[in-house]
Amino acid sequence: MFAIGYKDLQPLLAQFTGEGMMLSCYADLGVSESFRHNWELDLAGEVEKIRKAIGKDDRILREFDKNIAAVRDALESRTISDTRWVAVFSAAQRHFLMTIPLEVDVGTTLVLDRAPYLVPLLAAIHRRKEYLAIHTDTHRGRIFATTPGAIQLVAEFDEDVPQHQRSVGEREGFGQSAIARHREDRMMHYRKDLIREVEKLWEERPFAGIILLGEHEVLEHVRSALPSRLRNRVLREVPESWYEGVPQTEEKIRSIAAELFAEQASEVVPGFWDLLKDGQSVAKGPRATIAAIQSGQLGPAGKGYLVFGPDPMEAAGRCIACRTLTDDPVGKCPKCQAPCAPGNLWEELLITALQHKISAHFVRDPKKLAEYGGVVAVLPRKKRS
């Protein structure tokens, strides 16, 4: 399990030109009530639509059949059996096939074009949220990194703690008190090691929150030991026996991650709609958004963010010389006057955002951002002097 970055997309970005057609497939590998994979039910209709659009062009039909066969083989491959969602790109004429596991939900989509269709992939990369899950007993613990689609064990602890002992006829006394103190010391040592590892992981990766699993009394000790900056990021406390099977615990953690993801995704960004209504620090529409990005007003670490509605499939232009983005797909570059190559507007914006580590958020309802052209840029607020 790893976050996909701009460098990981280079093989796909190199496929924007080349011989033949590219088939882009996004699929949900979950199983339906009929015990068939969701993609099997959804893909048939998508295939029929494309075949009708191709018509009687036998060459493209043959090429399409090769590509769809390669995609089906990839979806049925055991190498992606632990993945819930996946993107597959096939261009038979170029001998190109690439499969990318995804960790957030994507519907089944099939697109045939000269270049790969990357909007769902880019949206999945930007939407990805990872949570830190801690399953703990008094002296044993496991730490997981989890998304709705994948889980990974990243640390495990098992402190050597003496058992409660009581000899025949022995009452509470010095021996029992010493054992109790030693047990408490070892359990405290375990909690310190656990918290130290949590702090280390939190610094290394951008987690969206913390999930605690265990018995209530144990979780109280762990929560109180967390520094306040992490204590405030605990999003769920869930009862879970240490003796539950690991696969069952992992499935529960993934389910909780999916619930948290859905809650956080529905919020966009707290206060966003008020900012949009106020309009003082918002660039509205494609042209203003492009200008905000290319003028350096947006950047990483909270320096503004983008909000997208559903992809309207609008065209954009990318300068073949200086890579400047413009909303005119066939004109000349406003910066150097070189020709612009046409592309998908949302795709170009999302690629630029990923390249420059600009946060992107998404609104499912197309009506909510319709009057702004489907996209806005929220600019960082200026500090008061």
C-alpha positions in Angstrom: 0.0 0.0 0.0 1.5 3.3 -1.0 0.4 6.8 -2.2 0.7 7.3 -5.9 2.7 10.4 -6.8 3.4 12.4 -10.0 6.5 10.4 -10.8 4.5 7.1 -10.7 2.3 8.5 -13.5 5.1 9.1 -16.0 4.6 5.8 -18.0 0.9 6.9 -18.5 1.8 10.5 -19.3 4.1 9.3 -22.0 1.1 7.6 -23.7 -0.6 10.8 -24.7 0.8 10.3 -28.2 1.4 7.0 -30.0 0.1 4.5 -32.5 -3.4 3.2 -32.1 -6.1 3.7 -29.5 -5.9 3.5 -25.7 -8.6 1.8 -23.6 -8.9 3.1 -20.1 -10.9 1.0 -17.6 -11.9 1.8 -14.0 -13.5 -1.1 -12.2 -15.0 -2.1 -8.8 -13.8 -5.6 -7.9 -16.4 -6.1 -5.2 -18.8 -8.9 -5.4 -22.5 -8.4 -6.0 -25.5 -10.2 -4.4 -25.4 -12.6 -7.4 -21.8 -13.6 -6.4 -20.4 -12.0 -9.6 -17.9 -9.2 -9.5 -19.4 -5.7 -9.9 -17.2 -5.0 -13.0 -18.6 -8.1 -14.8 -22.1 -6.7 -14.5 -21.2 -3.1 -15.4 -18.6 -3.7 -18.1 -20.9 -5.4 -20.6 -23.0 -2.3 -21.1 -19.9 -0.1 -21.5 -18.4 -2.4 -24.1 -21.6 -2.3 -26.1 -21.7 1.5 -26.1 -18.2 1.7 -27.4 -18.8 -0.9 -30.1 -21.8 1.0 -31.3 -19.7 4.3 -31.4 -17.0 2.6 -33.4 -19.5 1.4 -36.0 -18.2 -0.5 -39.0 -14.6 0.4 -38.7 -13.1 -3.1 -38.7 -9.6 -2.0 -37.9 -10.6 -0.1 -34.7 -13.0 -2.9 -33.7 -10.2 -5.5 -33.9 -7.9 -3.2 -31.9 -10.7 -2.7 -29.3 -11.3 -6.4 -29.0 -7.6 -7.0 -28.3 -7.6 -4.2 -25.7 -10.8 -5.4 -23.9 -9.4 -8.9 -23.8 -6.2 -7.6 -22.1 -8.3 -5.6 -19.6 -10.4 -8.6 -18.7 -7.3 -10.7 -18.2 -5.9 -8.0 -15.9 -9.2 -7.8 -13.9 -9.2 -11.5 -13.4 -5.6 -11.7 -12.4 -4.8 -13.0 -8.9 -2.2 -10.3 -8.5 -5.0 -7.7 -7.8 -7.3 -10.1 -5.8 -6.7 -8.1 -2.6 -7.6 -4.8 -4.3 -11.2 -3.4 -4.2 -10.8 -0.9 -7.0 -8.4 -0.8 -10.0 -7.5 1.2 -13.1 -6.3 -0.7 -16.2 -4.8 0.9 -19.3 -4.3 -1.0 -22.5 -3.0 0.0 -25.9 -2.4 -3.2 -28.0 -0.8 -1.4 -30.9 1.9 0.0 -28.6 2.2 -3.2 -26.5 1.3 -1.2 -23.5 -0.6 -2.5 -20.4 -0.6 -0.9 -17.0 -2.6 -1.8 -13.9 -2.9 0.5 -10.9 -4.7 -0.6 -7.6 -6.8 2.2 -6.1 -7.7 2.8 -2.5 -10.9 4.8 -2.9 -14.1 4.0 -4.7 -14.4 4.4 -8.5 -17.3 3.3 -10.6 -16.9 1.1 -13.6 -15.9 3.3 -16.5 -14.6 2.4 -20.0 -13.1 5.1 -22.3 -11.6 4.5 -25.8 -9.4 7.4 -27.0 -6.0 8.3 -28.4 -4.7 9.0 -24.9 -5.4 7.5 -21.5 -8.4 9.0 -19.6 -6.9 9.9 -16.2 -9.5 12.0 -14.5 -10.9 9.2 -12.2 -7.4 8.0 -11.4 -6.2 11.6 -10.6 -9.3 12.2 -8.5 -8.7 8.9 -6.6 -5.1 10.0 -5.9 -6.2 13.4 -4.6 -9.1 11.9 -2.6 -7.0 9.3 -0.9 -7.0 9.4 2.9 -5.0 7.1 5.2 -5.7 6.5 8.8 -3.6 5.2 11.7 -5.3 2.3 13.5 -4.1 1.1 16.9 -5.4 -2.2 18.3 -4.1 -2.6 21.8 -4.3 -4.8 24.9 -2.6 -4.1 28.2 0.8 -5.1 27.0 0.4 -6.0 23.3 -0.4 -3.9 20.4 -0.6 -3.6 16.6 -0.4 -0.5 14.5 -2.0 -0.4 11.1 -2.0 2.1 8.2 -5.4 1.8 6.5 -7.5 3.2 3.7 -11.0 2.1 2.7 -9.4 -0.2 0.2 -6.2 -1.5 1.8 -4.6 -2.2 5.2 -1.0 -2.7 6.2 0.5 -3.8 9.5 3.3 -1.3 10.2 4.3 -2.1 13.8 3.7 -4.8 16.5 4.5 -4.9 20.2 4.5 -7.7 22.8 5.9 -6.7 26.2 7.0 -9.5 28.5 4.7 -9.0 31.6 4.7 -11.4 34.6 1.5 -13.2 35.2 -0.6 -12.7 38.4 0.6 -15.4 40.8 -0.7 -16.5 44.2 0.7 -19.5 46.1 -1.6 -21.7 48.0 -2.6 -20.0 51.2 -0.7 -16.8 50.3 -2.7 -13.6 50.9 -2.0 -10.1 49.6 1.5 -9.2 50.8 4.9 -8.1 49.8 5.3 -10.8 47.1 2.1 -10.0 45.4 2.7 -6.2 45.6 6.1 -6.6 44.0 4.6 -8.6 41.1 1.9 -6.0 40.7 4.4 -3.1 40.6 6.5 -5.0 38.1 3.5 -5.7 35.9 2.5 -2.1 36.0 6.0 -1.0 35.1 6.2 -3.3 32.1 2.7 -2.2 30.9 3.7 1.5 31.2 6.9 0.7 29.3 4.8 -0.9 26.5 2.5 2.2 26.3 5.6 4.5 26.1 7.0 2.4 23.2 3.6 2.4 21.5 3.1 6.1 21.8 6.7 6.8 20.6 6.0 4.7 17.5 2.7 6.4 16.8 4.4 9.8 17.0 7.1 8.7 14.6 4.6 7.3 12.1 2.5 10.5 12.3 5.5 12.6 11.4 6.4 10.4 8.5 3.0 10.2 6.7 0.0 12.5 6.3 -2.6 10.5 8.2 -6.2 11.8 8.3 -6.9 10.6 11.8 -6.5 7.9 14.4 -8.7 4.9 15.2 -8.4 3.1 18.6 -9.5 -0.4 19.1 -9.5 -2.4 22.4 -11.2 -2.6 25.8 -12.5 0.7 27.1 -10.2 0.9 30.2 -7.1 0.1 28.1 -8.1 2.7 25.5 -8.4 5.3 28.2 -4.8 4.7 29.3 -3.6 4.9 25.7 -5.6 8.1 24.9 -4.4 9.9 28.0 -0.8 9.0 27.1 -1.1 10.6 23.6 0.2 14.1 23.2 -2.7 16.6 22.8 -2.0 17.2 19.1 -2.6 13.5 18.5 -5.3 13.0 21.1 -7.4 15.5 19.2 -7.0 13.5 16.0 -8.7 10.3 17.5 -11.8 9.9 15.3 -13.1 6.6 16.6 -12.8 4.4 19.7 -14.1 0.9 19.1 -14.5 -2.1 21.4 -12.4 -5.0 20.1 -11.1 -8.1 21.9 -7.4 -8.8 21.5 -8.2 -12.4 20.9 -10.3 -11.7 17.8 -8.7 -13.1 14.6 -6.4 -10.7 12.8 -8.3 -10.9 9.5 -11.5 -10.0 11.3 -9.9 -7.1 13.0 -8.4 -5.9 9.8 -11.8 -6.1 8.0 -13.3 -4.1 10.9 -10.6 -1.4 10.6 -11.1 -1.1 6.8 -14.9 -0.8 7.4 -14.3 2.0 9.9 -11.9 3.7 7.5 -14.6 3.6 4.8 -17.1 5.2 7.2 -14.7 8.0 8.2 -13.7 8.6 4.5 -17.3 9.0 3.5 -18.0 11.5 6.3 -14.9 13.5 5.5 -15.4 13.4 1.8 -19.0 14.8 2.1 -17.7 17.9 4.0 -15.4 19.1 1.2 -13.5 21.6 3.5 -15.1 23.1 6.6 -16.2 26.6 5.8 -15.8 26.2 2.0 -19.4 27.1 1.1 -19.3 30.2 3.2 -16.0 31.2 1.5 -17.6 30.6 -1.9 -20.6 32.8 -1.0 -18.4 35.5 0.4 -16.1 35.3 -2.7 -13.3 37.4 -1.3 -10.6 34.8 -1.6 -12.0 32.5 -4.3 -11.0 32.3 -8.0 -14.1 31.2 -9.8 -14.2 29.2 -13.1 -11.6 27.5 -15.3 -9.8 30.7 -16.5 -9.5 32.2 -13.0 -8.4 28.9 -11.6 -5.7 28.4 -14.2 -4.5 31.9 -13.6 -4.3 31.3 -9.8 -2.3 28.1 -10.3 0.1 29.5 -12.8 0.7 32.7 -10.9 1.9 30.7 -7.9 -1.0 31.7 -5.6 -1.7 28.0 -4.7 0.8 25.5 -3.3 1.4 22.8 -0.7 1.0 22.9 3.0 -2.3 24.6 3.2 -1.5 27.3 0.6 -5.0 27.3 -0.8 -6.9 24.4 -2.6 -9.0 23.4 -5.6 -12.6 22.2 -5.6 -14.0 20.3 -8.6 -17.4 19.2 -9.7 -17.9 16.2 -12.0 -15.8 16.2 -15.2 -17.6 18.2 -17.9 -15.3 16.7 -20.6 -14.2 20.2 -21.7 -11.1 20.7 -23.7 -8.0 22.7 -22.7 -4.7 23.5 -24.3 -1.2 22.8 -23.1 1.7 24.6 -24.7 4.0 22.2 -26.5 7.0 24.4 -25.6 6.7 25.8 -22.1 3.8 23.6 -20.8 1.6 26.6 -19.9 -2.0 25.7 -19.5 -4.8 27.6 -21.2 -8.6 27.1 -21.6 -8.2 27.5 -25.4 -7.4 24.0 -26.8 -6.4 25.1 -30.3 -4.9 28.6 -29.9 -1.4 29.8 -29.2 0.3 29.9 -25.9 -0.4 33.3 -24.2 3.1 33.2 -22.7 5.4 32.1 -25.6 3.1 32.0 -28.6 3.9 28.4 -29.4 1.0 26.0 -30.5 -1.1 24.3 -27.8 -1.9 20.6 -27.8 -5.5 19.8 -26.9 -6.4 17.9 -23.7 -9.0 17.3 -21.1 -9.4 20.4 -18.9 -10.0 18.6 -15.6 -7.1 16.2 -16.4 -4.7 19.0 -17.0 -5.7 20.8 -13.8 -5.5 17.7 -11.7 -2.1 16.7 -13.2 -0.8 20.2 -12.4 -2.2 20.1 -8.9 -0.5 16.7 -8.3 2.8 17.9 -9.7 2.8 21.0 -7.4 1.2 19.2 -4.4 -1.9 21.4 -4.4 -4.8 19.9 -2.5 -7.9 19.1 -4.5 -11.4 18.3 -3.3 -14.5 17.1 -5.0 -18.3 17.8 -5.1 -20.5 15.1 -6.6 -23.5 17.2 -7.4 -22.8 19.1 -10.7 -25.4 21.8 -9.9 -23.5 23.1 -6.8 -20.6 24.5 -8.8 -22.4 24.9 -12.2 -22.5 28.7 -12.1 -18.7 28.8 -11.5 -17.9 26.5 -14.5 -17.5 23.5 -12.2 -14.2 24.5 -10.6 -12.9 27.1 -8.1 -9.7 27.8 -6.4 -9.7 28.9 -2.8 -6.7 31.2 -2.2 -4.8 31.4 1.0 -5.9 34.3 3.2 -3.6 37.2 3.4 -2.0 37.7 6.8 -3.1 40.9 8.5 -0.3 43.4 9.1 
